Amino acid sequence: MKLKKFTAPTMPEAMQQIRSELGSNAVILQSKEVKKGGVLGFFQKKQFEVYAALDPEPTPRVKQKSYEPLVDTNEDKAFDMHTQDRVNESNDDMHILAEIKQMKKLLEVTTAANEDIPKGLTTNFIWPYTYLINQEVTPLLAEEIVLQVQQNLEAEEMEEHAHLIKDELHKEIVQRLKAIEKSTFTYDEHIVHFIGPTGVGKTTTLAKIAAKAKLEKNKRVAFITTDTYRIAAIEQLKTYARILEVPIEVAYTKEEYDEAIQKLSGYDQIYVDTAGRNYRETSFVKDLTALIDRPNNDQATMLVLSLSSKSNDIEAIYHQFNNLPNQSIIFTKVDETRQFGSLLNISLHEERQIAFLANGQDVPNDVMVSTPEVISSYLLSGYDDE
């Protein structure tokens, strides 16, 4: 049995390498997308790693037995042909089963030699682990979840119950998410600040949640914008204020912001749109902290993150802002990606439940309350498609 790993920028190029070296009878055992090269994690290039095998001496097919009818009649001939067909089908099934078992053993050898696959995983759980990694779940977290699922199902005959793995993954993910701190947002906060880097959709998300507060919770709502760096942002929030028939104040300084808070103090909730800036600028974070750090606790801070951003960037942004008080998390652009691992990473690594998920531009409809069941459903939505 000849086994080899192939690496190429695209899957078609990898397939071409396999055909060129192993021929058209080669069998693909495992494939995955990896990132290689770069400097300090930047400028990495996407590559495909594919394990393929070729058996120079394939399992011989069982020679078919011939059957001679005892009496040469049409009925006997028909019976004999039917019997022969059943023998052929049985032998075909045995041949296929033998090949599957052979590939399974070979895959176990491949797994043992592959440093990227945890040593404790059996063959049936390689794909669930690989799927979570492709979803950008961190390797340690993916390993913990899949190993626990493997342990939960170790008493089952997995060849007959492989369909249970996805269900158990869902249960394990939901159970872990339910064990962490719940979102602090309740619609009872007097001041709600929306913070985060530029381009994540803070203004639209603010309008969605404010609309829900007014239309579904019967709250008297008002707007303040301190995002005076972009005229378009001011005009956008003014448009939303006009549609929702709520007052809006524009604050260019800390003093004007304090005056606006005082002016709108009679409203149930004041939604504050802050400027989106480069999150790596520590001075911006300090200024933002000074703006929203008020003596009363009757407020909330909504950290808005884009799910279409890189997983490492999302983690970095979170840690840059995580010292701000009474913080909840909103993920936007859920509809613009197929990788949902950051939802799990932030929730479990930081032990903080996500408050809302925004999945479109429609105000107020395209926002939903985040629950463990919703996150797990998104994460496993492509499990059967791969």
C-alpha positions as CSV (number, residue, x, y, z in Angstrom):
1,M,0.0,0.0,0.0
2,K,1.5,3.3,-1.1
3,L,0.5,6.3,1.0
4,K,1.5,9.9,0.5
5,K,0.6,13.4,1.5
6,F,0.1,16.1,-1.2
7,T,0.1,19.9,-0.7
8,A,-1.2,22.4,-3.2
9,P,-2.7,25.9,-3.3
10,T,-6.0,24.5,-4.6
11,M,-7.8,21.2,-4.5
12,P,-7.8,20.7,-8.3
13,E,-4.0,21.1,-8.3
14,A,-3.7,18.6,-5.5
15,M,-5.8,16.2,-7.5
16,Q,-3.6,16.7,-10.5
17,Q,-0.5,15.8,-8.4
18,I,-2.2,12.7,-7.1
19,R,-3.2,11.5,-10.6
20,S,0.2,12.3,-11.9
21,E,2.1,10.3,-9.2
22,L,-0.4,7.6,-8.1
23,G,-2.6,7.3,-11.1
24,S,-6.4,7.4,-11.6
25,N,-7.0,4.5,-9.2
26,A,-5.7,6.4,-6.1
27,V,-8.1,6.8,-3.2
28,I,-8.5,10.1,-1.3
29,L,-8.4,9.3,2.5
30,Q,-8.4,12.8,4.0
31,S,-8.3,16.4,2.9
32,K,-8.2,19.7,4.8
33,E,-7.4,23.3,4.4
34,V,-4.4,24.8,6.2
35,K,-2.5,28.1,6.3
36,K,1.2,28.1,5.9
37,G,4.1,30.6,5.7
38,G,3.8,34.3,6.6
39,V,5.5,36.3,9.3
40,L,4.2,36.3,12.9
41,G,0.9,35.0,11.7
42,F,0.4,37.5,9.0
43,F,0.3,37.0,5.2
44,Q,-0.3,33.3,5.5
45,K,-1.3,31.5,2.3
46,K,-4.1,28.9,2.1
47,Q,-3.1,25.4,1.2
48,F,-4.8,22.1,0.9
49,E,-3.3,18.9,2.4
50,V,-4.6,15.7,0.9
51,Y,-3.7,12.1,1.9
52,A,-4.0,9.7,-0.9
53,A,-3.2,6.0,-1.2
54,L,-2.8,3.4,-3.9
55,D,-2.8,-0.4,-3.4
56,P,-0.6,-2.0,-6.1
57,E,-2.2,-5.3,-5.2
58,P,-5.9,-4.6,-4.7
59,T,-8.1,-7.1,-2.9
60,P,-9.0,-9.8,-5.5
61,R,-12.6,-10.2,-6.3
62,V,-14.1,-13.5,-5.3
63,K,-14.5,-15.9,-8.2
64,Q,-18.1,-16.4,-9.0
65,K,-19.4,-19.9,-8.8
66,S,-21.4,-21.4,-11.7
67,Y,-24.6,-23.2,-11.1
68,E,-26.0,-25.9,-13.4
69,P,-29.7,-26.5,-13.2
70,L,-30.8,-30.1,-12.4
71,V,-33.6,-29.9,-15.0
72,D,-33.4,-27.9,-18.1
73,T,-36.7,-26.0,-17.8
74,N,-37.5,-22.3,-18.3
75,E,-38.6,-22.1,-14.6
76,D,-35.4,-23.6,-13.4
77,K,-33.4,-21.3,-15.6
78,A,-35.2,-18.3,-14.2
79,F,-34.6,-19.5,-10.6
80,D,-30.9,-20.2,-11.4
81,M,-30.4,-16.6,-12.8
82,H,-32.0,-15.1,-9.8
83,T,-29.8,-17.1,-7.5
84,Q,-26.7,-16.1,-9.5
85,D,-27.6,-12.4,-9.2
86,R,-27.9,-12.7,-5.4
87,V,-24.5,-14.4,-5.2
88,N,-23.0,-11.7,-7.3
89,E,-24.5,-9.0,-5.1
90,S,-23.3,-10.7,-2.0
91,N,-19.8,-11.0,-3.3
92,D,-19.8,-7.4,-4.4
93,D,-20.8,-6.4,-0.9
94,M,-18.1,-8.5,0.6
95,H,-15.5,-6.9,-1.7
96,I,-16.7,-3.3,-0.9
97,L,-16.7,-4.1,2.9
98,A,-13.1,-5.4,2.6
99,E,-12.0,-2.3,0.9
100,I,-13.7,-0.1,3.5
101,K,-12.0,-1.9,6.3
102,Q,-8.7,-1.7,4.6
103,M,-9.1,2.1,4.1
104,K,-10.1,2.5,7.7
105,K,-7.0,0.8,9.0
106,L,-4.9,2.9,6.6
107,L,-6.6,6.0,7.8
108,E,-5.7,5.1,11.4
109,V,-2.1,4.8,10.4
110,T,-2.3,8.2,8.7
111,T,-3.9,9.7,11.7
112,A,-1.1,8.5,14.0
113,A,1.5,10.0,11.7
114,N,-0.4,13.4,11.4
115,E,0.6,15.8,14.2
116,D,-2.4,18.0,13.5
117,I,-4.8,15.2,14.7
118,P,-5.0,14.6,18.4
119,K,-3.6,11.2,19.3
120,G,-6.6,10.1,21.3
121,L,-9.2,10.4,18.5
122,T,-10.4,7.2,16.8
123,T,-11.1,7.1,13.1
124,N,-14.8,8.0,13.4
125,F,-14.0,11.3,15.2
126,I,-11.3,12.6,12.8
127,W,-14.0,14.2,10.6
128,P,-15.9,16.0,13.5
129,Y,-12.5,17.4,14.7
130,T,-11.5,18.5,11.2
131,Y,-14.9,20.1,10.7
132,L,-14.6,22.2,13.8
133,I,-11.1,23.2,12.9
134,N,-12.3,24.3,9.4
135,Q,-15.0,26.3,11.3
136,E,-12.1,28.2,13.0
137,V,-12.7,26.7,16.4
138,T,-9.4,26.8,18.2
139,P,-7.6,23.4,18.2
140,L,-7.6,22.9,21.9
141,L,-11.3,23.6,22.2
142,A,-12.1,21.4,19.2
143,E,-10.1,18.6,20.7
144,E,-11.8,18.9,24.1
145,I,-15.3,18.8,22.6
146,V,-14.7,15.9,20.2
147,L,-12.9,13.8,22.8
148,Q,-15.8,14.3,25.2
149,V,-18.3,13.3,22.5
150,Q,-16.1,10.3,21.7
151,Q,-16.1,9.3,25.4
152,N,-19.9,9.7,25.6
153,L,-20.4,7.4,22.6
154,E,-17.6,4.9,23.3
155,A,-20.1,2.2,24.3
156,E,-21.9,2.5,21.0
157,E,-21.1,0.5,17.9
158,M,-20.0,3.5,15.9
159,E,-20.1,1.8,12.5
160,E,-23.8,1.5,13.0
161,H,-24.4,4.8,14.9
162,A,-22.1,7.3,13.2
163,H,-25.2,9.6,12.7
164,L,-25.3,10.1,16.4
165,I,-22.0,12.1,16.4
166,K,-23.6,15.3,15.1
167,D,-26.4,15.1,17.7
168,E,-23.9,14.5,20.5
169,L,-21.7,17.4,19.2
170,H,-24.8,19.7,19.4
171,K,-25.6,18.5,22.9
172,E,-22.0,19.0,24.1
173,I,-21.7,22.5,22.6
174,V,-25.1,23.6,24.1
175,Q,-24.2,22.2,27.5
176,R,-20.8,24.1,27.6
177,L,-22.4,27.3,26.5
178,K,-25.2,27.1,29.1
179,A,-22.6,26.8,31.8
180,I,-21.1,30.3,31.2
181,E,-22.1,33.7,32.3
182,K,-25.3,35.1,30.7
183,S,-25.5,38.3,28.8
184,T,-26.1,41.3,31.0
185,F,-28.4,43.2,28.6
186,T,-32.0,43.3,29.8
187,Y,-33.6,46.4,28.0
188,D,-33.8,48.0,31.5
189,E,-30.5,49.9,31.2
190,H,-30.9,53.7,31.0
191,I,-27.8,54.3,28.8
192,V,-26.6,51.8,26.1
193,H,-23.2,52.5,24.5
194,F,-22.3,50.8,21.2
195,I,-18.6,50.4,20.8
196,G,-16.2,48.5,18.5
197,P,-13.8,48.9,15.5
198,T,-14.7,50.6,12.3
199,G,-16.8,48.9,9.7
200,V,-18.6,46.3,11.9
201,G,-22.1,47.9,11.5
202,K,-22.5,49.6,14.9
203,T,-25.0,52.2,13.7
204,T,-27.3,49.7,11.9
205,T,-27.1,47.3,14.9
206,L,-28.0,50.1,17.3
207,A,-31.0,51.0,15.2
208,K,-32.2,47.4,15.1
209,I,-32.0,46.9,18.9
210,A,-33.5,50.3,19.6
211,A,-36.4,49.5,17.3
212,K,-37.0,46.3,19.2
213,A,-36.9,48.2,22.5
214,K,-39.5,50.6,21.3
215,L,-41.8,48.3,19.2
216,E,-41.6,45.1,21.3
217,K,-40.7,46.4,24.8
218,N,-42.7,49.7,24.7
219,K,-39.6,51.7,25.8
220,R,-39.3,55.4,25.2
221,V,-36.0,55.6,23.3
222,A,-33.6,58.4,22.4
223,F,-30.3,58.5,20.4
224,I,-27.0,60.2,20.9
225,T,-24.1,60.0,18.4
226,T,-20.5,60.8,19.2
227,D,-19.3,59.5,15.9
228,T,-18.5,62.9,14.5
229,Y,-15.6,61.6,12.4
230,R,-17.9,60.5,9.7
231,I,-20.7,62.8,8.5
232,A,-22.4,59.8,6.8
233,A,-22.7,58.1,10.2
234,I,-24.5,61.1,11.7
235,E,-26.9,61.3,8.7
236,Q,-27.5,57.5,8.9
237,L,-28.5,57.7,12.6
238,K,-30.6,60.8,11.9
239,T,-32.5,58.8,9.2
240,Y,-33.2,56.0,11.7
241,A,-34.3,58.5,14.3
242,R,-36.7,60.0,11.9
243,I,-38.2,56.7,10.9
244,L,-38.6,55.5,14.5
245,E,-39.7,59.0,15.6
246,V,-37.2,59.3,18.4
247,P,-35.1,62.3,19.3
248,I,-31.4,62.5,18.5
249,E,-28.5,64.6,19.8
250,V,-25.0,65.0,18.3
251,A,-22.1,65.4,20.8
252,Y,-18.7,66.6,19.6
253,T,-17.1,66.9,23.0
254,K,-17.4,65.2,26.4
255,E,-19.2,68.3,27.7
256,E,-21.8,68.1,25.0
257,Y,-22.2,64.4,25.6
258,D,-22.9,65.1,29.3
259,E,-25.4,67.8,28.3
260,A,-27.2,65.4,25.9
261,I,-27.5,62.8,28.6
262,Q,-29.0,65.3,30.9
263,K,-31.4,66.6,28.2
264,L,-32.6,63.1,27.4
265,S,-32.7,61.8,31.0
266,G,-36.5,61.5,31.0
267,Y,-36.4,58.7,28.3
268,D,-36.4,55.0,29.3
269,Q,-33.3,54.2,27.2
270,I,-30.6,56.3,25.5
271,Y,-28.7,54.6,22.7
272,V,-25.3,56.0,22.1
273,D,-23.4,55.5,18.8
274,T,-19.6,55.9,19.3
275,A,-16.9,56.4,16.7
276,G,-15.4,53.4,15.1
277,R,-11.6,53.6,15.2
278,N,-8.5,51.5,14.8
279,Y,-8.8,49.2,17.8
280,R,-5.0,49.0,18.1
281,E,-4.9,52.7,19.1
282,T,-4.8,52.6,22.9
283,S,-5.4,56.3,23.1
284,F,-8.8,55.8,21.4
285,V,-9.8,53.1,23.9
286,K,-8.8,55.4,26.8
287,D,-10.8,58.3,25.4
288,L,-13.8,56.0,24.9
289,T,-13.4,54.7,28.5
290,A,-13.4,58.2,29.8
291,L,-16.5,59.0,27.8
292,I,-18.7,56.1,29.0
293,D,-17.3,55.6,32.5
294,R,-20.1,57.2,34.4
295,P,-20.7,57.0,38.2
296,N,-24.1,55.2,38.0
297,N,-24.3,51.5,37.0
298,D,-27.6,51.9,35.1
299,Q,-25.9,51.4,31.7
300,A,-24.7,48.8,29.3
301,T,-21.8,48.5,26.9
302,M,-22.5,46.6,23.7
303,L,-19.2,45.5,22.0
304,V,-20.0,45.0,18.3
305,L,-17.8,42.5,16.4
306,S,-18.0,41.3,12.8
307,L,-18.1,37.5,12.4
308,S,-16.6,37.9,8.9
309,S,-13.3,39.2,10.5
310,K,-10.4,36.9,11.1
311,S,-10.6,34.8,14.2
312,N,-7.3,36.2,15.6
313,D,-8.5,39.8,15.0
314,I,-11.8,39.1,16.8
315,E,-9.9,37.9,19.8
316,A,-7.5,40.9,19.8
317,I,-10.4,43.3,19.5
318,Y,-12.2,41.7,22.4
319,H,-9.2,41.9,24.7
320,Q,-8.6,45.6,23.7
321,F,-12.1,46.5,24.9
322,N,-12.9,43.9,27.5
323,N,-12.2,46.2,30.5
324,L,-15.1,48.5,29.7
325,P,-18.0,48.2,32.2
326,N,-21.2,46.1,31.9
327,Q,-20.2,44.7,28.6
328,S,-22.3,42.5,26.3
329,I,-21.3,41.2,22.9
330,I,-23.0,41.4,19.5
331,F,-21.8,39.7,16.4
332,T,-22.8,41.2,13.0
333,K,-22.5,39.9,9.4
334,V,-23.5,36.4,10.4
335,D,-25.0,36.0,7.0
336,E,-21.7,36.9,5.3
337,T,-19.6,34.0,6.4
338,R,-19.6,30.2,6.6
339,Q,-17.1,30.0,9.5
340,F,-18.8,30.3,12.9
341,G,-16.1,29.1,15.2
342,S,-15.5,32.6,16.7
343,L,-18.9,32.5,18.3
344,L,-17.8,29.4,20.3
345,N,-14.2,30.7,20.9
346,I,-15.3,34.0,22.4
347,S,-18.1,32.5,24.5
348,L,-16.0,29.6,26.0
349,H,-12.5,31.1,26.1
350,E,-13.8,34.4,27.7
351,E,-16.7,32.8,29.5
352,R,-19.1,35.4,28.2
353,Q,-22.4,34.7,26.5
354,I,-23.2,36.5,23.3
355,A,-26.2,38.8,23.5
356,F,-27.3,39.2,19.9
357,L,-26.5,38.0,16.3
358,A,-27.2,40.3,13.4
359,N,-27.7,38.6,10.1
360,G,-28.6,41.2,7.5
361,Q,-29.3,44.9,6.9
362,D,-33.1,45.0,7.5
363,V,-34.1,47.1,10.5
364,P,-35.4,45.9,12.9
365,N,-35.8,42.3,11.7
366,D,-32.3,41.1,11.0
367,V,-31.2,40.7,14.6
368,M,-31.8,37.8,16.9
369,V,-31.2,37.0,20.6
370,S,-28.3,34.6,20.8
371,T,-28.8,31.3,22.6
372,P,-26.6,28.2,23.0
373,E,-28.9,26.3,20.7
374,V,-28.7,29.1,18.0
375,I,-24.9,29.2,18.2
376,S,-24.6,25.4,17.9
377,S,-27.0,25.3,15.0
378,Y,-24.9,27.9,13.1
379,L,-21.7,26.1,13.9
380,L,-23.0,22.7,12.7
381,S,-25.0,24.0,9.8
382,G,-22.6,22.7,7.2
383,Y,-21.7,19.4,8.9
384,D,-23.7,17.2,6.5
385,D,-22.6,19.2,3.4
386,E,-18.9,18.5,3.5
